[in-house]
Amino acid sequence: MRAQHGWYGLEVALRAKARYTGSAIHKINPAYTSQTCPNPACGKVDGKSRKSQAIFSCTSCGHTEHADIVGAKNIKTKGQAAGLVVSGRGDPPGSAKRQAPRSTAPAAQAARAAA
């Protein structure tokens, strides 16, 4: 089997894992998410709010934040409207299955190898 590369490959892998676990994958259209105010009371879409590659400043309510964070918040909000959104680790916070992140420090790797 040939390995898939890029975003399409990631989508194929996620869909395969979702079938295996009985989960659902919802594709969210990212258009205008970094130009939309994440403030629920505002929600104005304006290209002028995107001051630069990194700066978002709403022209309506004045909300200011990093543009990538604004886009991520808006994508998460759209995803929650489609259904349950879970973390990248796959389990909701507080789940009994959730594990702490592994340390990548050389000493921790050596300790695991010695055990």
DRENKOL-496081 format. One record per atom (N, C-alpha, C): chain; x, y, z. Coordinates in pm, 1 decimal, padded with zeros to 6 digits. Example, Ala and Ser with C-alpha at 12.3 -4.5 7.8 and 13.67 -1.06 7.14 Angstrom:
2
PT  kette      east     north        up
PT      A   01319.0  -00569.0   00780.0
PT      A   01230.0  -00450.0   00780.0
PT      A   01320.0  -00330.0   00780.0
PT      A   01285.0  -00225.0   00708.0
PT      A   01367.0  -00106.0   00714.0
PT      A   01290.0   00003.0   00787.0
END
This chain:
115
PT  kette      east     north        up
PT      A   00085.4  -00119.3   00000.0
PT      A   00000.0   00000.0   00000.0
PT      A   00088.9   00124.2   00000.0
PT      A   00058.8   00219.5  -00082.8
PT      A   00137.0   00341.8  -00095.0
PT      A   00089.9   00444.8   00007.9
PT      A   00183.8   00508.8   00073.0
PT      A   00150.3   00609.5   00175.0
PT      A   00094.0   00734.7   00108.3
PT      A  -00009.8   00792.3   00167.8
PT      A  -00069.7   00916.3   00120.2
PT      A   00002.5   01032.7   00187.2
PT      A   00018.4   01141.8   00116.2
PT      A   00087.9   01257.3   00171.0
PT      A  -00003.1   01379.5   00171.6
PT      A   00028.0   01471.8   00258.8
PT      A  -00044.0   01598.0   00262.1
PT      A  -00175.6   01588.7   00336.7
PT      A  -00259.1   01692.2   00317.8
PT      A  -00386.2   01700.9   00388.2
PT      A  -00481.0   01588.6   00350.0
PT      A  -00479.2   01548.9   00222.2
PT      A  -00566.1   01439.8   00179.6
PT      A  -00528.5   01310.5   00252.0
PT      A  -00399.5   01285.2   00265.3
PT      A  -00353.7   01165.8   00336.4
PT      A  -00396.5   01166.6   00481.5
PT      A  -00389.8   01284.5   00543.6
PT      A  -00435.2   01297.1   00682.1
PT      A  -00584.5   01267.9   00691.4
PT      A  -00661.4   01322.0   00596.2
PT      A  -00806.1   01297.4   00597.3
PT      A  -00837.1   01148.9   00579.9
PT      A  -00766.3   01081.6   00489.0
PT      A  -00788.4   00938.7   00466.5
PT      A  -00757.6   00860.2   00594.5
PT      A  -00647.1   00893.7   00660.0
PT      A  -00609.4   00825.1   00783.7
PT      A  -00711.9   00849.9   00894.2
PT      A  -00758.4   00973.8   00907.6
PT      A  -00859.2   01006.0   01009.6
PT      A  -00990.3   00933.4   00983.8
PT      A  -01031.7   00928.9   00858.1
PT      A  -01157.4   00859.5   00826.1
PT      A  -01146.1   00710.0   00854.1
PT      A  -01029.7   00650.5   00825.5
PT      A  -01009.7   00508.5   00854.5
PT      A  -01015.1   00483.3   01005.0
PT      A  -00950.9   00568.0   01081.9
PT      A  -00952.8   00554.6   01227.8
PT      A  -01093.7   00576.9   01281.7
PT      A  -01166.6   00672.1   01223.4
PT      A  -01302.9   00699.1   01267.9
PT      A  -01393.0   00578.5   01242.7
PT      A  -01377.1   00514.1   01128.1
PT      A  -01455.9   00392.7   01101.0
PT      A  -01424.3   00285.0   01203.6
PT      A  -01296.8   00271.1   01237.2
PT      A  -01252.2   00170.0   01333.4
PT      A  -01310.4   00195.9   01472.7
PT      A  -01319.3   00322.4   01511.8
PT      A  -01366.2   00356.7   01646.8
PT      A  -01514.6   00391.8   01650.9
PT      A  -01580.7   00397.4   01534.9
PT      A  -01721.9   00432.4   01532.3
PT      A  -01746.7   00581.6   01548.4
PT      A  -01647.1   00663.6   01516.6
PT      A  -01658.5   00809.1   01528.5
PT      A  -01702.2   00870.0   01395.9
PT      A  -01737.5   00996.9   01400.5
PT      A  -01776.1   01070.0   01280.0
PT      A  -01676.8   01182.5   01255.5
PT      A  -01646.6   01207.0   01129.7
PT      A  -01558.6   01316.1   01089.5
PT      A  -01643.1   01418.7   01015.5
PT      A  -01634.4   01544.4   01056.5
PT      A  -01706.4   01652.6   00989.6
PT      A  -01604.6   01750.4   00933.4
PT      A  -01607.0   01772.0   00802.2
PT      A  -01518.9   01870.7   00740.7
PT      A  -01581.7   02008.0   00758.7
PT      A  -01502.2   02102.2   00806.0
PT      A  -01548.3   02238.6   00828.6
PT      A  -01484.9   02329.6   00724.3
PT      A  -01565.8   02409.4   00656.9
PT      A  -01514.8   02503.4   00557.8
PT      A  -01441.8   02616.5   00631.3
PT      A  -01311.8   02633.2   00606.8
PT      A  -01235.6   02735.1   00679.2
PT      A  -01247.5   02876.0   00621.1
PT      A  -01326.1   02894.2   00515.6
PT      A  -01336.8   03025.0   00450.3
PT      A  -01385.2   03132.1   00548.4
PT      A  -01313.3   03240.9   00553.0
PT      A  -01345.3   03360.8   00632.1
PT      A  -01336.0   03341.0   00783.2
PT      A  -01284.8   03227.3   00830.8
PT      A  -01279.3   03205.6   00975.5
PT      A  -01181.5   03299.8   01043.9
PT      A  -01076.7   03342.6   00976.1
PT      A  -00982.5   03435.0   01039.8
PT      A  -01020.7   03581.2   01014.5
PT      A  -01134.7   03603.9   00949.0
PT      A  -01186.7   03739.2   00928.6
PT      A  -01317.9   03760.2   01003.9
PT      A  -01359.5   03658.4   01080.9
PT      A  -01485.7   03662.5   01155.0
PT      A  -01456.4   03682.2   01302.7
PT      A  -01523.6   03775.7   01365.1
PT      A  -01503.0   03801.3   01508.2
PT      A  -01551.1   03681.3   01589.4
PT      A  -01465.1   03627.2   01678.5
PT      A  -01505.0   03511.0   01759.1
PT      A  -01595.6   03547.2   01876.2
PT      A  -01614.1   03676.6   01901.8
PT      A  -01701.8   03721.6   02009.5
PT      A  -01845.7   03683.4   01973.1
PT      A  -01911.2   03595.7   02053.3
PT      A  -02046.8   03550.6   02018.6
PT      A  -02146.7   03664.8   02002.6
PT      A  -02127.3   03773.8   02073.4
PT      A  -02219.4   03886.8   02063.8
PT      A  -02198.6   03966.1   01935.4
PT      A  -02083.6   03947.6   01869.9
PT      A  -02052.5   04025.7   01750.0
PT      A  -02064.2   03937.6   01624.6
PT      A  -01961.3   03856.5   01599.3
PT      A  -01963.4   03766.0   01484.5
PT      A  -01952.0   03832.1   01349.0
PT      A  -01911.2   03959.4   01344.2
PT      A  -01901.9   04033.4   01217.0
PT      A  -01789.0   03977.5   01130.1
PT      A  -01815.6   03961.6   01001.2
PT      A  -01716.4   03918.0   00903.2
PT      A  -01670.7   04041.1   00826.5
PT      A  -01542.0   04072.4   00836.5
PT      A  -01488.4   04189.2   00767.2
PT      A  -01341.2   04165.4   00737.3
PT      A  -01304.6   04169.1   00611.0
PT      A  -01165.9   04149.8   00571.0
PT      A  -01073.1   04255.0   00629.4
PT      A  -01126.9   04373.4   00662.2
PT      A  -01045.0   04480.1   00720.0
PT      A  -01009.2   04450.5   00865.7
PT      A  -01078.1   04355.1   00927.9
PT      A  -01045.0   04317.7   01065.8
PT      A  -00911.7   04243.6   01072.3
PT      A  -00871.0   04185.5   00960.7
PT      A  -00744.2   04113.7   00953.4
PT      A  -00637.0   04215.2   00917.9
PT      A  -00579.2   04277.7   01023.0
PT      A  -00484.2   04388.2   01003.5
PT      A  -00356.1   04342.7   00933.8
PT      A  -00310.5   04220.6   00964.4
PT      A  -00189.8   04166.0   00903.0
PT      A  -00201.3   04013.9   00907.7
PT      A  -00095.0   03944.9   00871.5
PT      A  -00093.9   03798.6   00877.0
PT      A  -00122.1   03749.4   01019.1
PT      A  -00078.5   03824.3   01119.8
PT      A  -00088.8   03778.1   01257.7
PT      A  -00193.1   03851.1   01342.1
PT      A  -00235.7   03968.8   01302.7
PT      A  -00319.9   04050.5   01390.8
PT      A  -00464.9   04056.4   01341.0
PT      A  -00558.2   04022.6   01430.8
PT      A  -00700.9   04038.8   01406.0
PT      A  -00751.7   04144.6   01502.6
PT      A  -00819.1   04244.2   01451.5
PT      A  -00880.6   04346.6   01534.9
PT      A  -01016.5   04379.9   01474.1
PT      A  -01123.4   04337.3   01542.8
PT      A  -01258.9   04352.7   01490.3
PT      A  -01292.2   04500.8   01467.4
PT      A  -01342.2   04530.6   01348.5
PT      A  -01379.6   04668.0   01314.6
PT      A  -01511.8   04707.8   01379.1
PT      A  -01584.6   04610.4   01432.3
PT      A  -01714.4   04638.8   01493.5
PT      A  -01705.4   04653.5   01645.1
PT      A  -01650.1   04550.4   01712.4
PT      A  -01649.6   04553.3   01859.3
PT      A  -01511.7   04578.6   01919.9
PT      A  -01404.7   04575.7   01837.7
PT      A  -01271.0   04604.4   01887.4
PT      A  -01195.3   04485.0   01943.9
PT      A  -01253.8   04364.0   01938.4
PT      A  -01185.7   04244.0   01988.9
PT      A  -01054.1   04226.4   01914.2
PT      A  -00943.6   04206.9   01988.3
PT      A  -00811.7   04191.8   01928.4
PT      A  -00748.2   04062.5   01975.5
PT      A  -00692.0   03987.6   01880.4
PT      A  -00630.5   03859.2   01911.6
PT      A  -00546.4   03816.1   01791.7
PT      A  -00462.6   03714.0   01810.3
PT      A  -00384.1   03659.6   01700.1
PT      A  -00480.2   03600.2   01597.0
PT      A  -00460.0   03628.5   01470.0
PT      A  -00552.5   03587.8   01365.0
PT      A  -00566.4   03435.6   01356.0
PT      A  -00458.5   03360.4   01377.5
PT      A  -00467.4   03214.6   01371.8
PT      A  -00553.1   03159.6   01485.6
PT      A  -00544.7   03221.8   01602.4
PT      A  -00626.4   03180.3   01717.1
PT      A  -00773.9   03208.8   01687.4
PT      A  -00800.9   03324.0   01626.9
PT      A  -00938.2   03360.0   01589.0
PT      A  -00993.6   03255.2   01492.1
PT      A  -00915.1   03219.8   01391.6
PT      A  -00958.9   03119.0   01294.8
PT      A  -00985.1   02984.8   01361.3
PT      A  -00895.4   02943.8   01451.6
PT      A  -00912.4   02815.6   01520.8
PT      A  -01037.6   02816.5   01608.3
PT      A  -01062.7   02926.5   01677.4
PT      A  -01182.8   02936.7   01761.6
PT      A  -01309.2   02927.1   01676.2
PT      A  -01308.9   02993.9   01561.5
PT      A  -01426.5   02991.5   01474.8
PT      A  -01448.7   02852.9   01414.3
PT      A  -01341.4   02783.6   01379.2
PT      A  -01353.9   02647.2   01327.2
PT      A  -01407.4   02554.9   01437.3
PT      A  -01358.6   02572.2   01559.4
PT      A  -01407.5   02490.7   01671.1
PT      A  -01556.3   02516.0   01694.4
PT      A  -01598.0   02642.6   01689.2
PT      A  -01738.3   02676.4   01708.4
PT      A  -01825.3   02611.6   01599.9
PT      A  -01779.5   02617.8   01473.8
PT      A  -01853.6   02554.1   01364.7
PT      A  -01858.9   02402.8   01385.0
PT      A  -01749.3   02346.1   01433.1
PT      A  -01744.0   02201.5   01458.0
PT      A  -01838.1   02160.0   01569.2
PT      A  -01847.6   02241.4   01674.0
PT      A  -01938.2   02209.3   01783.7
PT      A  -02082.9   02213.6   01737.4
PT      A  -02113.0   02298.6   01640.2
PT      A  -02248.5   02302.6   01586.2
PT      A  -02278.9   02174.3   01508.6
PT      A  -02173.0   02110.4   01452.7
PT      A  -02190.9   01987.1   01375.9
PT      A  -02195.8   01864.3   01466.5
PT      A  -02143.7   01874.0   01587.4
PT      A  -02141.7   01759.4   01678.3
PT      A  -02031.0   01774.0   01780.3
PT      A  -02001.4   01667.0   01853.1
PT      A  -01900.3   01667.0   01958.2
PT      A  -01762.9   01695.5   01900.6
PT      A  -01689.5   01785.9   01962.8
PT      A  -01551.9   01815.0   01923.7
PT      A  -01462.5   01763.3   02035.3
PT      A  -01365.2   01680.7   01999.4
PT      A  -01273.4   01627.6   02099.2
PT      A  -01133.4   01680.1   02072.3
PT      A  -01047.6   01666.0   02169.8
PT      A  -00910.5   01713.0   02155.8
PT      A  -00835.7   01626.0   02055.9
PT      A  -00717.7   01669.3   02019.5
PT      A  -00633.9   01593.6   01927.6
PT      A  -00594.7   01457.6   01982.2
PT      A  -00596.8   01441.2   02114.2
PT      A  -00563.4   01312.5   02174.7
PT      A  -00679.3   01214.6   02161.7
PT      A  -00799.2   01263.7   02129.6
PT      A  -00911.5   01176.9   02103.1
PT      A  -01006.3   01154.7   02218.2
PT      A  -00967.5   01180.6   02339.9
PT      A  -01054.2   01156.4   02454.8
PT      A  -01088.9   01289.1   02520.7
PT      A  -01212.5   01305.6   02565.9
PT      A  -01248.2   01429.6   02634.5
PT      A  -01164.7   01447.5   02761.3
PT      A  -01131.0   01570.9   02799.7
PT      A  -01055.9   01593.8   02923.2
PT      A  -01127.3   01529.5   03041.7
PT      A  -01049.2   01466.6   03129.4
PT      A  -01106.0   01401.6   03246.8
PT      A  -01143.5   01256.6   03222.0
PT      A  -01131.4   01210.5   03097.5
PT      A  -01163.5   01072.7   03065.2
PT      A  -01066.0   00978.4   03133.9
PT      A  -01114.6   00863.6   03177.1
PT      A  -01028.2   00765.3   03243.7
PT      A  -00922.4   00712.5   03147.2
PT      A  -00952.5   00713.9   03016.2
PT      A  -00856.6   00664.0   02917.9
PT      A  -00746.3   00764.5   02886.7
PT      A  -00766.8   00889.5   02919.2
PT      A  -00671.1   00993.8   02882.8
PT      A  -00539.0   00975.2   02955.1
PT      A  -00430.9   00985.9   02882.2
PT      A  -00297.7   00971.2   02938.1
PT      A  -00226.2   01105.0   02932.9
PT      A  -00131.5   01121.8   03023.8
PT      A  -00049.3   01243.0   03023.2
PT      A   00042.4   01238.5   02901.8
PT      A   00078.1   01354.7   02844.9
PT      A   00170.7   01357.0   02731.7
PT      A   00304.0   01296.4   02770.5
PT      A   00365.3   01226.6   02675.8
PT      A   00496.1   01167.6   02701.1
PT      A   00604.6   01272.8   02690.9
PT      A   00704.5   01258.2   02775.5
PT      A   00818.6   01347.9   02769.2
PT      A   00910.9   01301.7   02657.1
PT      A   00965.9   01396.4   02583.0
PT      A   01059.0   01361.1   02476.7
PT      A   01203.6   01386.4   02519.6
PT      A   01221.6   01417.2   02648.8
PT      A   01356.6   01443.4   02697.9
PT      A   01440.3   01315.6   02689.7
PT      A   01569.1   01326.3   02651.7
PT      A   01654.8   01208.9   02640.7
PT      A   01662.1   01126.3   02769.7
PT      A   01663.7   01191.9   02885.9
PT      A   01671.5   01118.3   03012.4
PT      A   01546.6   01033.3   03033.5
PT      A   01431.1   01085.5   02998.0
PT      A   01306.8   01010.3   03014.3
PT      A   01303.0   00891.9   02917.9
PT      A   01353.7   00910.1   02797.2
PT      A   01358.4   00800.2   02701.2
PT      A   01452.8   00691.3   02749.5
PT      A   01566.3   00731.1   02804.1
PT      A   01663.4   00633.7   02855.5
PT      A   01605.2   00556.8   02974.2
PT      A   01528.6   00624.4   03060.2
PT      A   01467.7   00559.5   03175.7
PT      A   01363.6   00457.7   03130.4
PT      A   01285.0   00490.7   03025.8
PT      A   01186.8   00395.5   02975.5
PT      A   01255.4   00276.2   02912.5
PT      A   01364.4   00299.0   02841.7
PT      A   01436.7   00189.9   02775.4
PT      A   01499.7   00096.3   02878.4
PT      A   01546.2   00151.4   02990.9
PT      A   01610.3   00070.5   03095.4
PT      A   01508.1  -00010.8   03173.1
PT      A   01383.6   00034.9   03176.1
PT      A   01279.7  -00033.8   03255.4
PT      A   01229.6  -00159.4   03192.6
END
